[in-house]
Amino acid sequence: MKSYILLLIPFFIACEEAVSISEYDFTIINYSFNDAALAPEYHRSYVIDVTPSEVTVTVDSYGDTLAEAQFPLATADLNNLLNAINQAELRSGDSGPSEGCDGGWSESLSIENAEGQIYSGYFDHCGGNAIPASLGDIEAVVEAMEALIPNLSDLVE
């Protein structure tokens, strides 16, 4: 007589449709990078806000503003960002360890339109946690947003 073992492997299926936007479908796109717990002279967190006409970045260390910059947003740059968002197949959700852990950094991404929030993601990288592919290509969107700030590396020094 043969014995069989049934393995139940949990998986998640995203029922939500991926977000898709045009320049007329959003009022603000917000990305926040929250640095790991470091001494204040090394800690750098920043927020990038994109509206249909401009991009703003604020760099801080534990709430103390270190740098701020604002740039007009060219149509071509806006289109590149929107293409990155639409190709990323973003689905709202959170990722991170199921229990707390020490260290690491986190980031969040949100998109709002006139009616309210249409996308929200929070990603905790504590303990080396990666963003699940089921939430979309977050990295591509972050790269597109960071590319809008010509001197971002100088601002976060």
C-alpha positions as CSV (number, residue, x, y, z in Angstrom):
1,M,0.0,0.0,0.0
2,K,1.4,3.4,-1.0
3,S,1.2,6.4,1.2
4,Y,0.9,9.9,-0.1
5,I,1.6,13.1,1.7
6,L,-0.5,16.1,0.8
7,L,1.4,19.3,0.9
8,L,-0.6,22.5,1.3
9,I,1.5,25.4,0.0
10,P,-0.1,28.8,0.6
11,F,-0.1,31.3,-2.3
12,F,-1.7,34.6,-3.0
13,I,-3.6,35.5,-6.1
14,A,-4.1,39.2,-6.7
15,C,-7.7,39.7,-7.6
16,E,-7.3,43.5,-7.8
17,E,-6.6,44.9,-11.2
18,A,-3.3,46.6,-11.7
19,V,-3.4,50.4,-11.5
20,S,-3.3,52.3,-14.8
21,I,-3.2,56.1,-15.0
22,S,-2.8,58.9,-17.5
23,E,-1.7,62.5,-16.8
24,Y,-5.4,63.4,-16.1
25,D,-6.0,60.5,-13.7
26,F,-3.8,61.6,-10.8
27,T,-3.2,64.6,-8.5
28,I,-0.1,63.3,-6.8
29,I,2.3,60.4,-6.8
30,N,4.3,60.0,-3.5
31,Y,7.4,57.9,-2.8
32,S,9.0,57.8,0.6
33,F,12.3,56.1,1.4
34,N,12.8,55.6,5.2
35,D,16.4,54.9,5.9
36,A,17.6,52.3,8.4
37,A,18.3,53.3,12.0
38,L,21.7,55.0,11.7
39,A,23.5,57.8,13.5
40,P,21.9,61.2,12.5
41,E,24.9,62.3,10.5
42,Y,24.5,59.2,8.3
43,H,20.7,58.8,8.3
44,R,19.0,60.0,5.1
45,S,15.3,59.5,4.4
46,Y,13.5,61.3,1.5
47,V,10.1,62.0,0.0
48,I,9.5,62.6,-3.7
49,D,6.1,64.1,-4.7
50,V,5.1,64.3,-8.3
51,T,2.1,66.3,-9.6
52,P,1.3,66.6,-13.3
53,S,3.4,69.8,-13.5
54,E,6.2,69.5,-10.9
55,V,8.4,67.2,-8.8
56,T,9.5,68.0,-5.2
57,V,12.0,66.2,-3.1
58,T,12.6,66.6,0.6
59,V,15.6,64.9,2.4
60,D,15.6,64.6,6.2
61,S,17.5,63.0,9.1
62,Y,15.1,62.0,11.8
63,G,12.7,64.9,11.0
64,D,15.3,67.6,10.5
65,T,15.1,68.8,6.9
66,L,18.5,68.7,5.2
67,A,17.5,69.6,1.6
68,E,14.5,70.5,-0.5
69,A,14.3,71.0,-4.2
70,Q,11.5,71.6,-6.7
71,F,11.6,71.1,-10.4
72,P,9.1,71.7,-13.3
73,L,8.0,68.4,-14.8
74,A,8.5,68.2,-18.6
75,T,5.8,66.4,-20.5
76,A,8.3,63.8,-21.8
77,D,9.5,63.0,-18.2
78,L,5.9,62.7,-17.0
79,N,5.1,60.3,-19.9
80,N,8.2,58.2,-18.9
81,L,6.9,58.0,-15.3
82,L,3.4,57.1,-16.4
83,N,4.7,54.5,-18.8
84,A,6.8,53.0,-15.9
85,I,3.7,52.9,-13.7
86,N,1.4,51.4,-16.3
87,Q,3.9,48.7,-17.3
88,A,4.7,47.8,-13.6
89,E,1.3,46.2,-13.0
90,L,1.1,47.8,-9.5
91,R,-1.3,46.2,-7.1
92,S,-1.9,47.7,-3.6
93,G,-0.4,45.9,-0.7
94,D,2.2,45.6,2.0
95,S,5.2,43.5,2.3
96,G,7.5,42.8,5.2
97,P,8.3,40.3,7.9
98,S,5.4,38.7,9.7
99,E,7.1,39.5,13.0
100,G,9.2,42.5,13.9
101,C,12.9,42.5,13.4
102,D,15.8,44.8,13.9
103,G,17.4,47.0,11.3
104,G,16.5,47.4,7.6
105,W,14.7,50.2,5.8
106,S,11.3,50.7,4.3
107,E,9.6,52.5,1.5
108,S,6.1,53.4,0.5
109,L,4.4,54.4,-2.8
110,S,1.0,56.0,-3.2
111,I,-1.0,57.5,-6.0
112,E,-4.0,59.8,-5.5
113,N,-6.6,61.3,-7.8
114,A,-9.3,63.9,-7.1
115,E,-11.5,61.2,-5.4
116,G,-8.7,59.8,-3.1
117,Q,-6.1,57.2,-3.0
118,I,-6.1,54.8,-6.0
119,Y,-2.9,52.9,-5.1
120,S,-1.0,52.3,-1.8
121,G,2.0,50.1,-1.1
122,Y,4.3,49.8,1.9
123,F,7.4,47.7,1.7
124,D,9.5,46.8,4.8
125,H,12.9,45.5,4.0
126,C,13.8,44.5,7.5
127,G,15.8,41.3,7.6
128,G,16.4,41.3,3.9
129,N,12.7,41.0,3.0
130,A,12.0,41.5,-0.7
131,I,8.9,42.9,-2.4
132,P,6.8,40.1,-3.8
133,A,6.5,40.1,-7.6
134,S,2.7,39.9,-7.1
135,L,2.7,43.6,-6.1
136,G,4.3,44.7,-9.4
137,D,7.6,46.1,-10.5
138,I,8.0,48.7,-7.7
139,E,11.7,49.1,-8.4
140,A,11.0,50.3,-12.0
141,V,8.6,52.9,-10.7
142,V,11.0,54.1,-8.0
143,E,13.8,54.3,-10.5
144,A,11.6,56.4,-12.8
145,M,10.7,58.8,-9.9
146,E,14.3,59.1,-8.8
147,A,15.4,59.9,-12.3
148,L,13.2,63.0,-12.2
149,I,15.6,64.5,-9.6
150,P,18.8,65.5,-11.4
151,N,20.9,65.9,-8.3
152,L,19.3,63.3,-6.0
153,S,22.7,61.8,-5.0
154,D,24.0,65.2,-4.0
155,L,20.9,66.0,-2.0
156,V,21.1,62.8,0.1
157,E,24.8,63.2,0.9
